[in-house]
Amino acid sequence: MTPIVLELVAPPIHHFNSRSYELRDISPLTGHVIVSSPVSLRPNPTRIDVKLIQIVTYTGDSTQTRRLSGSTSESIKTRSFSERVVQEDHLPIPSREKMGISTWGNISAFRFSFDISRNTPPTSETPIGSITYAIEVTAATRDFGTITHRKSVKLSCHNIRVDSEKTPHQLYFPASNDIHGMTLTQNSTPRSGPRISFTATIHTLWKTAPASRPSELRCLVVRKLMWQAEEVVKIMSKPVNSNGKYSICERQLVRTLCDGSVKGSWGSEQEPYFGDGQSSEGGGEEKPASICIPFGFTIPTRAKVTDDIDLAAYDVDANRLEDSSCYQLPRGPSLPSTDAMMMAIVVHHRLKLEFVVGEDVFHRDTGKLVERKRSRTVLCPAVPLSVCEVSN
């Protein structure tokens, strides 16, 4: 056993923000490397390297089966992982005269620092994989060889939204005779807490039109709005030595975080259209209008939501890739490729919407409902969803 002791002094959790309000978009993670030995020995380190390592662990379903008692069998879930060096710091070695000596031995402290950018994938746990980090120090000495020590560190990202920030999405329905499009705006602010609020503005091609009888008027109404919030987790791989931008999706999991609906009669006499405009009379021209429907939901803690993680967050400098700073450990049978791969876990959230439209027929003079015609459901393409936090 070597008489030299190598220690890492660093915070167990490093916090950084997804949005920087300073001139630079980095958050330094600092610490110290302490090399100590008995008084009778001089460690004489010739080189000290400190690395921030990212470990991506992922699971897969193997086609192999394991036979149990009798004729029953079960599928074997494989667990694989890959590592890559996110950053590396080469520490300067002081002269022998500047190394500290205490009453019980030699002590030398070396400071290191890693610049954590705001788009760095944080420490995350998903149903099909996880992202963790570790700091590893390697000290080369003349008399005692190479000494290595590793310590886990958690990178915690805080998603920040400013008051004026909104996420509008424009959807169009070219095949519809009633709906031109919809504008979906996410209204969450830092004071919103875990509740996510939206405004769905439905742009109609018409709002009122003559009915089959002259004494009646047709009115286009929205009866129901339904939503479903989903989390999409992907295990991605990319050849380390490839200069191309392509990637491979090894596995994907989609799960529902929450769903719900809101009912009403938007556009009717009870809940009229927003904006100006008069009803179409006789052979008058049908005028477009807009219906605004506010809604919101809270994602429960049991969902264990993971922050959004983009594939671009895993990009590293090409020269560092060639220097083997990214390498692949043995893979499980579910991922049979033998090439060195950079593995990544990508997480996105999306919102699926459906709304039910119909026609109400009213008497022009009395305003009473004469007939409620059959409703039809309009499906909307999924839109990105920004998740800031979940309920307690």
N, C-alpha and C positions, 0 to 999 in steps of 0.2 A: 504494500500500500504506500502510495506516495506521501511524503510528509507535507506537501504543499496543499493548501486549502484554497479552493476557488469558490467565491460567493458572488451572487447577483443580488443587488439591492435595487428594486424597482417596484412601483405601485402594482397591486394585484389587478386593479381596474383602471383603465385609461378612458376618460370621457372626451368625446369630440362632437361637434355639431355638424349636421348635414348642410348647413348654410353658414358661411363665414361673413361676419360684418366687419372684418378687418381687411387690411390691404392684401394680405396673403391668405391662401386657402389651406393652411396647414395647422396642425396642432402637435407640438413637440412632445414626444414620449421620452423622458429622460431617466437616467439611473446611473448606478456605479457598479464597477467590477472591482472586487476586493481580492487581492492575492496575499496570502499570509503563509508564514513558515516559521519554524523554530529559530531561535537566535543563532544557533550554530550553522544554519543553512541560509544560502542566498538563492531565492527562486530564479533570478536572472531570466525573466521572460524575454524572449526574442521577438515575439509577435502575439498580439491579442486581437482577435476578431470577434465582434458581436453581431449576431444576425437576428432579425425579426422574421420568424417562420410562420407561414400560414398552412394549417392542416385541414384539408377537405376530406371528410369521412362520409361515405355514402353506402347505402344498402341496395341489394339487388336480389331478385328472385331467380334462383338457379333451376335449371331443368332437371337436375339430379334429385333423386328422392332417397330417403332413408327408411328402410323397412323396420317397422316396429313389431310388437308381438302379434303373431298370427299373420294376416294378410294386409293389415293396414299400413299406410305409408304417409309421409308428410314431405312437403317441399322444404328445401334447405335455403334459408336466407343467408346470403353472403354479405360480408362487410369488408369493404376495401377503403383505402385512403391514399392520398397523395400529398406531397409537401412541396412547397416552393419558398424560396427566400424572397421576401418582399423588400427588405432593405438590409444593408450591411454596413457596418462601421469599423474601420481599422483604427485602433487606438494607438496614439503615440507612446512610445516606451521611454520613460525618463532614465537618466544616468544612474549608476549605482549610488552616487553621492546624494541624489535627491530622494532616494527611497526611504520611507519612514521606518524607524526602529523603536519598538516599545520595550518595556521591561521583560515581556515574555516572548517576543519574536519580531520578525520583519513583517511589516504591513504596507502594502501599496494599494492605492485607490485610483481608479481610472474612470473618468466620466464618459458616458456615451449618450447619444441623442438620435431619435428617429423622428422624421417629419411625417406625421399621419395626415394624409390628405382627406378632404371632406367626403370623397366618394369611395373611400376604402370600405370594403365589405366588413361589417361588424361581426363580432362573435354571435353566431346564430345557431338555432336548433330547429330543424324542420322535420316533418314526418319521414323523409327519405334520406336525410343527411344532415351534417353539421359543419360549421366553420369555426375553428378554434385557432388560437395563436400561442406562440411560445417564444421566449427570448433565449438564445443559445450563445454561450461564450466559449471560445476555444483559445487556450493559451499554450503556446509552444515554448518549451524551455530547453536549455542546453543539456542539462543533466538528468531531467526526469521525463523527457518526452513531451507528448501532447496531453493536456488535461481539458476535459469538456464538462460543462455544466449547463443544464437547461431548466428554465422556470416558466410556468404557464402565466399568461396575462390575458385579461379580458378587454376587448375593445368594445366600448359601449357608445353607440351613436344616438344622438338626440335629434329627431326630426323637428325642424323649426319652420313655421309658416308665418309670414307677415300679414298684417291686417288687410292690406290691399290685394293680396295674392288670391286669385281665383283660377279655376281650371275650366274654361268653357270648351265644350265639345259640340261640333255641328254634325247632325245626322240628317240624311235626306232619304225620302221615300218616293222615288220616281214612278213606281208602279201603282201608287195609291191615287184614288180619285178624290180623297178627302183631306189627306195630310200631306203638306209640302215638305216639312222637316221638323226638327226639334233641336233646341239649344239646351244643353245640360251644363249647369254651372255648380261647382262645388264651393260652398260658402264657408267652409271651416276656417276658424281663426284661432290664434293662441288662447283666446278666452273660451273657445267652444268646448274644451275638454275632450273627453272621449267620444262625444256625439258628433257624427258627421252629417251635415245638412246640405241639401241641394235645392235647386230650383229648376224644374223641367218646364221650358217654354215651348209649347206645341204650336207650330205655325200651320194653320188650316188653309185649305184652298177656298173654302166658303164657310159661312157661319149660319146664315138663314137663307131659305129658298122657298118658293111657292110650293104648296102641297097639291095633291090631286084635286081637292075641292077649294074653290076660291076663298072660302071663309077660314081656311086653315093655313098654318105656316110651319114648315119643317125647320128644325133647329139641330145642328150638329153638336153632340155632347160627348164628353169623356167621362165614362162611368167609373173607371178603376185604373190605378197605376200600381204595378207590381215590380218589385226589385229583388235582386239576389246578388250579394257580395261574395266573390270567390277569390281564393288564393291559388296561384299557379306556381308550382315549384318544379324546376328542371335541373337535371344533372347534365352538364355540358362538358364536352372534351374538345381539345384542340391540339393537333400535333405540335410539339415544342419546336421542331426544326422546320416547320412550314412557314413560308413567308406570306401565305394566303390569309385571307380574312375569314375563311369558312370555319364553322364549328359543327359539332355533332351532338345531337340530343340523345343521350344514353337512356334517360328515363324521365317521365313526366308524371306529376300528380296534381290533380285539380280537386280542391275541396271547398265546400260551401261554408262560409264564415257565419252568415246570417241571411235571413230573407224576411220579406214582409210585404204589405200592401196598404194602400189608402183608397177609400171609396168616396165617391161624391157624384155630383152631376154638373161638372164644369162646362159652362157654355149654355146652360139652360136659363130659364127665367129666374130660378132660385139662386144660381151662381153664374151670373152673366160673364160675357167675354170681357177681357181687359182691353183697354184702348177705346178709341173713338170709332164711330161708324154706325150707320143706321141699317135696319133690316131691309132686305131686298123686297120690293113690292112688285106685284104683277110680273111683268117681263123684265124688271130691272136687272142690272148686272150684279152677279154674286160677288161680294167683297171678301178678300182674305182677312183673317184675324188671328189673334194669338191667345192661347190659354196658358196661364202660369199656374203650376201646381208645385207648392213647396212640400218637401218631405225630408225625412231624416231617419237615422238609425244609430244604434250603439253596438259595436262589436264586443261580445263578452270576453272576459279574461280567459275562459276555458278554451277559446279558440287558439290561444297561444300564437298570435299573429307575428310573423317575421317581417321586418322592414323590407322595403323594396331593395333588391340587389340586381344591378345590371351587369351584363357580361363585360362591358367596357371597363368596369371597375377592376377587372383582373389583368388588364393590359400592363405589361412591364416593358422596360426598354429592351430592344432587340439584342443589343450587345450583351446585356446581362443574361438573356436566355442562352446565348451561345457560350457563355461562361459557366453553364450548368448550374445556374442559380435556381433553376426550376427542374425538378426531376420527379420521376414516377416510381413509387414503390410497387411491390408485387400486387397485381390486380386479381380480383376474384373471377370465378368462372363466368359470371354474368357479363363481364366486360373482357372479351377474349383477346383484344388487340394487344400486341407485344410492343408496339411503338411507344416511345416516351410521350406522354400526354400531359397537358396542363388541364387539370380538372377544376370545375367551377360549379357552384350552386347559384342558380339564378332564381329570383323570387319577384313576381309581379302580382298586383291585385287588379281586379277588374269588376265592373258593375254591369249586370245584365238587367235590361228593362223591358217590360211589356205594358201596353196600355190598351184598354178596351174602349172603343168608340161606338156610338150608335146614333140614332135619330129620334128625337121627341117631336111629336106633332101637337101643336097648340091651336086653340081657337083664337082667331085674331081679335075678336071683340071682348070675350070674357077672360082670355088668358089661361083657361083651364087646359090641362093635359087631355088630349083626345086619344092619342095612340103612342105606344112606345115600341118602336120597331126593333128587330133583331140586332144584337150587338155583334161586333167582330173584333178580333184581337190583332194588334199590330206588334210585331216583334222588332226589337231594336238591336243593332250590332253592339257587342260588348265595348265598353269604353274604359280607359284606365281609371283606377281609383287610388287616391292618395290617402294612406292610412297613417295618421300621426301617433295615435295612442289608443289603447283599449281601456274599457271600464275596469274599475277595481272590484 
